[in-house]
Amino acid sequence: MREQRRLAAILAADVAGYSRMMGSDEVGTIRALKAHKRELIDPQIGAFRGRIVKTTGDGMLAEFASVVDAVAAAVAIQFGMVRRNETFPTDRRILFRMGVNLGDVLVDGEDIIGDGVNIASRLEAISEPGGICIAHCVHEQIYGKLAVSFNDLGKRTVKNIDRGIHTYGLGASDIAALPPDLLLHSGLAIGETPGDILHPFDITQQIRYCRSADGTKLAWSAIGGGLPLIKAGTWMTHLEKDLESPIWRQLWRDLTKNYHLVRYDARGIGLSDRIVNDISFDAFVQDLEAVTEATGIERFALLGISQGCAISVAYAAKYPERVSHLVLYGGFAQGYDHVPTSPAARERRAAILTLMRLGWNNDNPAYRQLFTNQFVPDATKEQTDWFNELERISMSSETAARFMEAINQFDVADLLSQVQAPTLVLHCGGDLLVPFEGGRRLAAGIPNARLVKLDSRNHLILPYEPAYAQFIREIEAFLRN
């Protein structure tokens, strides 16, 4: 008989210091555990559509069809325990350690076993008492779907697992600090509904349009509040789809916490006019000018990413009175046509242009995969698939090729010294698409610019990388000054 398997979200929990507590007060410990299970744990697991697979003296294993529900239940239980423990002396407080994993399980009657369960148990073992530890695959799935942010704990080695596991966690103090109205019902009685832990990344944006100097219609939107921050347009964007992106959505979520973020789709891209005559550096700068005028914002921070850096440099040099801060990430001053390269490198670029024209909009992503691997070599399958699809839907084959040809011709080297705004340059040290030297030259040419080297191989930094947290911290600290 063929064994039955299924994908499941697994929550493992145990009591920290259980043997000590039982040795001190066996009856009181058992009584307290039963009360916590009856009044908090069972109702929360039921409320989030989970089932308890089994319990032991000090532990529990639960299964959920949704990884979001599994993490939400864990947060609700741990927050509920903070409130319940307030009535106990410090040495009699029960602190659960919890681990959540998403993996394949083998079904054995009502039980589940296998690697997915083992990893959840190992994550539980390294969790802080009163906290939660989750696997990287879990963290990816809950992006934008929960109103809590987990800390990146990096790769951990766990018992009996022959590979390192990238983990994220919430400590006891993180959970205790959550706003009470977020988890209003975390001490539920049976039959009540769960609190508002589930919190989709619901950014309401209104798409607006303006016209560039040549009449091209550009789609733009503004989201978030705080200091105005305008992002220069790049290729391969889509105002609506980017908010759902496993690559972009965390960045927009983090930036809109403190900033009034303006984004737009460049000409020929996304929701802007797709069929355009002029795809050139001058046209891209004019597009940025049109969007900044349409916003009505007089002074703002300007964010350039990749080829948007050169566009931002040209704008900042031309309008010094309008740019309060300049942030440049993954950029360059000169395109490939102005940089000495080998004949082999020139042949590779020509081959990529041919592939773009032949298969960019093909349903088969193989034509685009080569390009994707240069942007995000360390991406997960979900991120790679999404980026392949974004390339296809954001522009036509001919537009993609024309963009690459135009970008290769960029040259703002003579404008760098004219930038007056305080400037932060960030660049990944192992960037496979735009080598670190591109960022170094930007910073060297702009007066008093600060250069930060990030530990990553990706051109578009990924939200689960340790370098991502540094990326956000550097930007926030820079824009505060």
N, C-alpha and C positions, 0 to 999 in steps of 0.2 A: 504494500500500500504506500502510495506516494505521500511523503510528509507534507503537512500544511504549513505554509509560511505566510507572513503578512508584514507590511510596513507599519510600525507603530511608534507613537511617542511614549516613552517610558519614564515614569517618575519614581525614583528610589529614595527612601528616607529612613533614617535611624536616629536614635537619641544619643547625643554626645554625653559621655560619662555615665552610661546606663548602669554599669556594674557597680560603680561607686554609690550611685543613688539607691540601688537595690540593697547594697550592703548596709547603708545607713538607715533606710526606712522602706522595707519591702512593700508593706501593705499600702503606705501612703503613695508610693511611686506608682504602683499598679492602679490604685484608685484614680490618681490624677491622669494617667495615660488613658484610661477608659473614658474619663469625662472629656478630655480633649478630642478623642476620636469620635465620640457620640455627638458632641455639641459643635465641633468645628471641622474636623478633617473629613468625616463622611459626608456632611452636607456640602462642603466646598467641592469635593471630587464629583459628587452627583450634579451639582450646579453647573460644573464645567464639562459635563457629559463624559466623565471618566468612569472607570470601574476599578475597584480594589481587587487585584489579582490574588494577593496573599498578605498575611501579616505574620510577624514573628514577635517574640517578646518585646524587642526594642525597635522593630523596623516594619516597613511596609513597602509593597511594590504595587504601583497603579499603572493602568494603561489608558491611553487616550487616542482617539482617531485623529485629533488635531494637535499639532505641537504647540500652537498658540494657546489652546485650552490647557495643555499640560503646564506650561510656564505660568499662565495666569492663575491656575489653581495653586501652584507652589507659592507664588507671591502672596496670594490671599491667605493661605494657611500660615505662612511665616509672619505676616503682618498681624493676623489674628492672635498668634502666639505672643507677640510683643504685648498686646493689650491684656491677654489672660495672665501672663507672667507677672504683671504689675501687682497682683494680689498675693504673690508668693514671696517668701524670703529668698534672697539671692541664691543660697545654696540648695534650694528646693525647686528652682525654676527648671523646667524641661526645655531643652534647646534641641531642635531637630536640625540635622544636616540633610540637605537635599541635593540630588543630582538629576538632571533631565537630559535624555538622549533621544535621538531619532534614528531608528535602525530597523533592520530586518530581524524578525523574531520567529522562532519555531513554536508552533502551537501544540501543547500537550494537554489535552482535555481543557480544563479551565486555567491551566498554568501556561506561562510563556517562558521560554528559555532562549539562550543563544548569545551571540556577540553583542547585539543591541542592548540586552539586559545587563550583561557583564559590564559594559562601559558605563551605563547609568549608575550601577553600584559603585564603580571606581570613582566616578565624579562625586557621588555622595560622600565617599570616604575622604576626599580632599577639600570638601566644602567647609567653610567656616561655620562653627556652631551658630545656629540662628540664621544662616545664609543659604544661598543657592548657587550651585555650579552647573553650567550648561555647556554642551559641546558646541563647537563652531557651526556644525550643520544646523543646530537648533537656533543659534543666534541669527543665521542668515534668514531663516523662515519667519522670525518674529519682527524683523525690521519694519518699522512703521505701523505695526499692528498692536503694540502695547505701549502704555504710557509710562514705561520705566526704561532706563538705559543701563545696560550691564557694562561692567568694567572689563577691559581686555586683560586677561591674566597670562596670555602667551601660551606657548606649548608646554605641556606638563607630561612627565613620565608617570604612568600609573601601574600598579601591580598587575602582573600577568597579561598585560597588553603590550605587544611587541612593537608598537609605534607610538610616537608622541601624539598627544591630543591637544589641539588648540582649544583653550577653554575661556569662558567668560563667567563673571560672577557678580553677585550682589552680597555684600557683607551684612551682618546684623544691623550695623549702624545705618547702612544705606536703606534698609527696609524700614527701620524705625523712623527715618526721616521723611518717608513718603507722606504726602499731604493726606490728612484724614478723610477728606471728601472723595479722594480717589478710591479709597477702599472702605467706603462708608459701611458696607455690610459684611465686613470680613469676620464678624463674630456671629454669623447667621445661625438661625435655628432652622430645622428641616422645613423645606417648603418655600423658603424665601428665595429671592433672586440674588445673583452675585452682584458685587459692586462694579463700578465703572473702571475695572482694570483694563478691559479691552478698549483700546483707544486708537482706532485707525488713524494713520497719518493723513488726516483729512484737510488738505489745503484747498480752500476755495479760491480759485483764481478766475479772474475775468480776462479773457483774451481780447486785446485791443489791437488796432491797426494804425499805422502811420505810413507816410510816404517818404521814401528817400529822394535825393535830389533829382534822380532820373525818372521818378514816378513809380518805382518798385514799391509794392505794398509789403510792409514788414509786420509780422505778428509779435506782440510783446505782452508781458504781464508783470505785475508787481505783487509780491506776497511777503507776509511778515511785517514786523514793525521795528522801529528803532532807527539807527544810523542808515542813511541811504547807501546802498551798495549796488552798483550796476555792473553786470557781467558783459563783456564784449562778446559778440556773436562768434561762433565757430561752426564748422561743419558737423554733421551727424548729431543734430539735436532735434528735439520735438517737444514743444512746450507742454503738451499733455502727457505724452508717453514717458518723459524724463521723470515725472513725479512717481511713476510706478517702477522705475528702474532699480534693479539690485546693485547697480554701480553708482547712480547719481542720487537716488532718493535720500540716503542718509546725509549727504552733503547739504542738500537743500533744506532738509529738516534741521540740521545743526545751525546753518547760517540764518534761517528765518526765526530762530529763537531770539536773536538780538538785533537783526538787521532787516531793513526794508529792501528786499532783494528784487531787482529788476532783471529779467531775462528776456532774450528775444531770439527768434529763429533768423539766421542769416538769410540773405537772398538766395533763392533756389532751394531752400531747406525747410523741412517741417511744414508749418502752417503759413509761412510767408510765400510770396509768389514763387512758383516752381520754375516757370519759363522766363528767363531773363537774358538780356543781351550781354550785359557787362558783368563778368566775374573777374574782378581785379582788386588789387590792394586798395587803390583809391576809392573804389566803390564800397569796399568794406568799411573804410574809415567814414565815408559819407553816411553809411547806414547807422553807425554808432552815433554820429552827430544827430541824425534824424530821431533816433530813439531818445536820446538825452533831452532833446527839445520837447518831444511829445510828453515826457514825464512831468515837465514843469519844475524839476528839481534843479536848483541853482548850483549847489556844491555837493559833491558826493565822493565816496571811495570807489575806485575803479578796479575791477577784477579781470585779469586776463589769464586764460588757460590755453596752453598750447599755442596755435597760431594767433589766438586772441591777444597774446602778449605783445606782438609787434603792432597790432592795431591799436592796443591801449597806449603803447609808447608814443605812437604818432599823435593820438588824441591828446595825451597829457602834455606833449611838447607844444601843441598848437593852442591848447586852452588851459594854461597853468592856473588860472583863477578859478576853474571849476573843479579841479581834481584835488581833493583833500589828502588822499592816500592812494598809493598805487601798489597793488598786489599782483605779482606775476608768478605763475606756476607752470612749469614744464615748457618754457618758451625758448625762443631764439630770436636773434636780431637779423639773421640772414638765412634765406632758404637755400636749398641744396644747389641751386644754379650758381650761387655766389661762393660756395665752399669747395675747395679743391678735393676731388674724389678720384678714386681709381676707375679705370674703364669697366671693371667688373661691377662696381657700385652703380655706375650709370646704366649698365645693362639691366641690373635688377630693377631700377626705378622704371625703366622703359617697359619691362615685362609686367610690372604691377599695373601700369597704365593700361596696357593691353588687356589684362585680366579684368580691370574695372569696366572697360567698354564692352567686353564680351559677356560678362556674367554677373555684374553687380546686382541686377534685379532678378536674377534667376532664383527659383525656389530652392535650388540646391545651394547650401551655404558654403560649399567648398571654395568658391571663388573669393568669398569675403573672409574666410577663416585665416588666410595668410596675413591679411591686414589686421584682423582682430588680435592675432597673436603678438603683433608688434605693440599694440596699445595696452593690452592686459594679459601678459604672458602667464601670470599667476592666478588668473580668474578661475572660478569654479565653473562647472558645466552650465549651471543656471545663468551665470553672468555672461559666459561666452555665447550661449544660445541667444540671450537677450540682445547682446551687442551685435551679433550677426544679423538679427532681425531688424534692429534699429537702422543699421546701415542700409538695408534694403528699402525700408519704408520711408526713410527721411529724405531721400533724393534719388534722382535717376542715375543710370550708368554714366550718361554723358556729363551730367553735372558733377558727379564724383571725380571724373577724370579732369574736368576743367578746373575744379577746386584744387586738385593736387598740382596741376601745372601752375596755377596762380600762386599757390603757397611756396612753391619752389623758387619763385621769383622775388619773394619778399626781401626787402633790405632797408632796415631802419638804423643801421650802424651809425650814420651821421646824425641821427636825431637823439641818441641816448644822452649826450651831454646837455641837451636842452631841457630835459625833464627836471622840474623843480620840486615836484611833490615828494614827500618821504616815501621811500620805495622798499618793499620787502620782496625778495626773489627766493622762491622755493623750487627745488628741483630734486628729483630722485637720483641717487648716485648711480644706480644700475639701469636707468631708463634706456630701453632698447630702441625706442623710436627717435627720441631727441637726446643725444648723449649729454651728460652733465656739463660738458664744456660749453654747450649752448647757454645754459643758465649762468655759468660763471662769467661768460663774456657780457651777458646782459648786466649783471651786477657790477662788473668792472667798469662798464661804460657810463653808468648812471651815477651822478654825484651822490655820495653818502649812502648808496643802496646797501642793504644788508642781505647776505646770502645765507640760506639755510639748506644744508644737504640732508635729504631724507633717505632712510635706509629701505629702499624698495627697487624692484626691477620694472615696475609698472609705469607706463606713461600717465595713465589715469589711475590715481591712487585708489586702492580698494578699502572700503570701510572697516574691514576686520583686520587690516594690517596694523601692527604696532605704530608704524609711521603715520597712520591716519590721525591718531590722537594728537601726535606732535604737530601735524599739519594744522589742525583746528586750533590748538593752543597758540601756535605762533601767530595765526591770523587774528585771533581775538585779542591777544596782548598788543599786537601792532596797531590795530584799529582803535584801541582804547586810548592811545597816546595822541 
